[in-house]
Amino acid sequence: MTIFDLAGLSLRTVLNQKLRSSLTALGLIIGIAAVVILTSIGQGIHRFVLDEFTQFGTNLLAITPGKTTTFGISGATISTVRPLTIGDAESVGRLPNVIAAMPMVQGNARVETIGRHRRANVFGVSSALPEIWKINVASGRFLPEDDQSASRAFAVLGSKLATELFGRANPLGERIRIGGDRYRIIGVMESKGQMLGFDLDDTVYIPADKALELFNRQSLMEIDVIYNPDISVDIVEQAIKDLLIRRHGFEDFTIITQNKMLETMDSVLSILTLGVGALGGISLLVGSVGILTIMTIAVSERISEIGLLRALGAERRVVFQLFLAEALALSLAGGLAGIAVGMLTVQLIVEFIPALPVQLAWDYLAAAFVLSLAIGMAAGVMPAIKAARLNPLEALRTE
């Protein structure tokens, strides 16, 4: 019996038992679809988080106070002997290969104007923020660069906050109160959206000196640095480390490069994607049990058919191949249908739940399909062996 005869015969058998075949493949369909959907969500979250970290470029590093390794915007208690200061940020900004360095203090405060008020994120920064965070000014200007204006009560509003406080009116030149001080608005930023949980559009930017006073802090939370992308990050990191050790007396700070953050996040998110894929794999395991059960029952129901095949001269090998081919046909149909259902569901999620990041994980999709075929083969082996070992005379006696 050729492979084409074997495939045709097994396919006809599967099609003749539509209900049984459908129920058998249903477990695999659900399992494959679950793997496709869950890994697509995991891959989408993976890509979303990495994009969040790289939206400001990859030639970025952060200096945080304390000899501990932290990631993102530090809100931890400052435990250094000497705090990070605006002078530290200015000194780092003058190093070779450093394009800009920005002091950063963050908090939440009540922002008031005539007749309106709300709480908003407050970032104490410097004039380098548009260059480092890749945010453009929509109207007016950003905080000035000159030293005389660095600690003056100027404020720049995020686009959402400007709309909330002033509606369609032009806020430039207006006064707002943040904490106990009054600030003059000199600019409004373009819409930027979310960054690591912070809504940059619902934000007010003030000079770092004023933010230190507002939040009663002695140390900066962070110094953000961008450097020449043509220069190795190790060279820039070592130059910053040497400079700050000379200023502080010892290494009481942590330098976090973008590469370190990305490597850590990539490994964590890869494990997350693998984990959700494994959850979907449980459904595949259930599907394999279904195939094993149905194929075992099929052997019992088709004993007379097996006896007739053996009486007509079919070797045990042919009977074994026939039942194994039926199991493979069921797993192939279930795998293809599961992939179709999974991809359709992912497209529906993209269409109706755009806030949920999803992205097809093609490697996991291919692995799930191959696994479905392997499951069909493994689940079909024992029933096929049982069928091949039947005695022809005993099998015919059941007719």
N, C-alpha and C positions, 0 to 999 in steps of 0.2 A: 504494500500500500504506500503510494507516494505521499509526500507531505501535503500536496494539494488535495488529494482524496481525504486525507486525515482531517485537514482543516474544514473541507466542505461538509464532511459527515458530522463533525463536532458542532459546526455552526447550525446545521439543520436540526440537530438534537436540541440545542439551546433554544432555537426559535419555535420548535414544536411544543416546548414546555414554557410558554411565555410567563405565566404567573410564577412558577417556581423559579425561573431564571431571574425575573425581576426582583423577587424577594431576596434571592441570594445576593444579587449585585447591589441591593439597596444599602447594605452595611458598608460596602466599599465606597459607594457614591457619597454617603454621608461622611465617611472618614476622609476621603480625598478632598471633598469640598471644605471640611473643617480645617484641614492642613493648609489649603490654599488661602482661605479667609484669614486664619489666625496669623500665618506667616506674613501675609500681605499687610496686616495691621502692624505686626512687629517690625517689618521692614520699613513701613511708612513712618513709624515713630522713630526708628533708627535714623532715617534720612532727615526727618524734621529736626531732631536734636542736633545732629551734626551741622545742618545748615544754619541753625541758630548760633552755633559756636563759630562758624566760618563766615558769617555775613559781614564781619568787620575785616575780613582778610585773614591770611595765615601768618603774616609777619608781625604778630602781636604777642606781647608778653605782659604779665602783671606782677607787681611786687606787693606783697602783703606783709603786714607786721607780724612778728613772731616766727620762731623757727619751727613751723609746722607746715605741712602741705595741705592746702585747701584749694578748692576750685570754685570759680564764679566770683560773685561779688561778696566779699567777706563781711559778715555781720558778727563775727566772733569777738569775744572779749579781748582787748589788747593786753598782752602780757610781756611786752618788750621793755627793756631797761630804757632805751631811747625810742620815742615814737617816730613813725614816719612823718616827715614834715614837708611843707610846701618847698622849703629850701632843698630837700632831698630830690623832689621832683624836678626842680629847676636845674640842679646839678646833673641829674641823669639826662635831661634834655640837651645838655651841652656836650655830651660824649660823642666821639666820632661814630658814624654809622647809625646814630639814633636820629630819626626824623622828627619825632615829637614825644614828649612825656606829659602826662596829665594827672594832677592830683585829683582824688575822688573821695567824696564823702556823701553818703546816702542816708535818707531818713524819710519820715512821713510827717507832714505838718498841715495845719489849717491855713488855707489860702483864702483871703477875703478881699472883696472889692465892694463898691457901693451897692448895697441891696442883695449881694450874692456871696456865698461862701461854700467851700467844700474842702475835704481833705485830699491831698495829692502827694505823689512822690516828689521829693525835693532832692536834686542832685547838686552838690557843690563841686564845681569843676573849673576848668580854665578855658582859655580861648582855643585850645587845641582839640576840643571835643568834636567839632564837625569833621576834622581830618582823621581822627582816630576811630570814631564810631560811625563814620560814613553817613552822617546826617546833614542835610542841606537846610539852609535858612529860607523859609518861604517869603518872609517880609521883614524889613528892618535889618538888623545885624546881630551877630552873636556877641558874647562878652568880649570886651576889648583886650588887646594884648599888652598895653603899656602898664608899667608897675603902679602908676598913680591911680589907675582905674581898677586895678585888680581886686581891691577890697571895697569898692564903692557899691552902693545898694542898687545894682542893676539886676534885672531878671529877664529871662527868655522863656516863653511859654511853649509847651507842646500844643499841637494843633487841636486836639480834643479839649484840653483845658481852656484854651483861648475861646473856643466856641461856647463851652459851659459857662464861663464867667462873663463874656461880652456879647454872645450871640453873633450877629453879623456885623457888629460895629468894629471899627479898627481899634485894637487895643494899644497900638504904639503910642508911647508917651503917657499912658495912664498909670495910675499908682495902684499897687496892691499891698496888702499887709500879710507878711509871713511871720508867724510867731509874734514877737513884739516889735518888729521893724517894718518900715515901709520901703518898698522897692519900686523903681521906675521901670516899666516894660520897654525894652529896646528892640525886641525881635520876637518872631513866631516861627517855629520850626515846621518843616514839611512832615507829613504823616510818615511814621516809621513802623508802627505796629508794636508787637510784643517782642521782648528780648529776655529769655530765661525767666518768664513769669512777670516781668515788669512791663507795664504799658507805657512806652516812651512817649505816646501822644498825650497821656494824662499826667504830665510831668512839668515841673518848673525847674529851670537851671539858674543857679546863682553862683557867685564866686566862691571858691573853696574856703577862703578866709571867713566869709560870712556864714557858711554852713558849719564850720567848726564852732563858731560862737553860738549859732542857733541850736545846735545839738549838744553843746557843752562838752566838746571832745578835745583831747589833747593830741590825738594822732589821726592821720588819714586812714581811711579803710583800705585804700589801694592806690597804687600808681600804675596807670596804664601807659604802655610804651609801644610805639611802632618803630620799626627799624628798617634799614635798607634790605629789601628782599634778596639782593644779590650776595649778601654777607651771611655766613653761617651763624645760626642762632647761638651756637656755643661760644663764638667769639664775643657777641654782644652780651650774652649772659655773664661771661667771665669779667668783662669790663665793668658792668654794673655791680657785680659782686665786689670787685676790688674797690670801686669808688665808695660804696656804702660801708664796707668794712673800715675804710679810712675815716669816714665821717662818724661812724657809730662806735668804733673800737673793736667790735667783733661781729660775727654773723648772727644778728638777731632779727632776721627777715627771711622771707621765702620768695623765690622767683619761680613763677609758674609760666612755662612757655605754652604756646598754642599747641605744639606737637604733643606735649605731655597730656594736656587736656583731651585732645582728640584721641590719642591712643587709649587712655583710660575709658573715655566714653564709648569708643568703638568696641572695646572688649566687653564692657558691661552690656551694651545694647545687642551685641552678637549673641551673648548668652541668653538675653531676654527673648530674642527671636527664636533661638534654638529651643528654649523652654516652651513657648507657645506652640511651636511646631510639634514638640513631643506630646503636648496635650491632644493635639489633633491626631497624633499617631495612635492614641488609645482607641479611637474610633476605628482605625484601620485594623487593630488587633481584634476588635469585636467583629469586624467584617470577615476576617480570616476564619474565626470560629463558625460564622454562618456558612461560609463555603465548605468547610470541613464537614459540618453537620449535614448539609443538603447533599453533598456528594456521597457521603456514607449511606444516607437513606436511599439515594439513587441506585447504588450498587445492590441493595436489598430488593428494590423494586424491579430491577432489570436483570435478575439472575437468569431467567429463561432466555432473554436476548443474548446474554453473554454465552450461555450454553450453546445457542444456535450458531453464534460466531465461531466458537471453538470447534463445533461439529463440522462447520464448513471449511475448516482448515486454518482459521486465524490463529496465529501463534500468541503465546502469552504476552510477548513483547508488543504486539499490535493492540491487544486489549488494554494493556497498560498505557500505551501512547494515546489511545482513544479517550480514556477517562481523564488523563492528564491534560489533553488538548481541550476537553470541555471545561475543565477548571480554569485553564488559561484564557479561554474565550470569555468566560464569565468575569474574570478579573480584568481583562482588557476592556470589556464593555463598561464595567463599573468604574475603572480608572478614567476612561475618556469622558464618561458622563459626569463623574465627580469633578473633573477639571473644568468642564463646561459650566456646571452649576456654580463652582467656586468663582470662576472668572466673571460670570454674570452677576453674582452677589457683590463682588468687589466693585464692578461698574455701577451697580445700584447705590452702593455706599458713597462712591465718588459723586454721584448725581444728587443724592438726597441728604447726605451728611457730609458736606464739604469741609466742615471743621475737623473731622477725623482724618488724620493723615494715613493714607493707604498706598501701597506700592507693591505690585506683583513681585514676589521673590522667585525668579525663574529657576534658580538652583534648587530651592526647596520644592518647587512645583515638579521639576524633572525627577528629583529624588523620590517624591511621593508616588509618581507614576511608576517608576521602576520598582518601588517597594510593593505597589499593588500587584504587579506581575509576579514578583517573588512570593508574595503571600498566596496568590492563586496556585503557583507551582507547589509551594510547600504544603498547602492545605489539600491539594489534589493527589499528593503522592500516596498517602496511606490508603485512601479509597481505591486508587488505581491498582496498587499492589494487591489489595484484597480481591478486586475483580479479576486480576490476572491469575490468581492462585486458585480460583474456583475450578472444581472438577467438572469437565464437560458433561459427563453422564448424570452427576448429581444436579447440575444446573438444568438439563433437559427434563429431568423427572418432575420439576416444578411446573412445567408447561401444562 
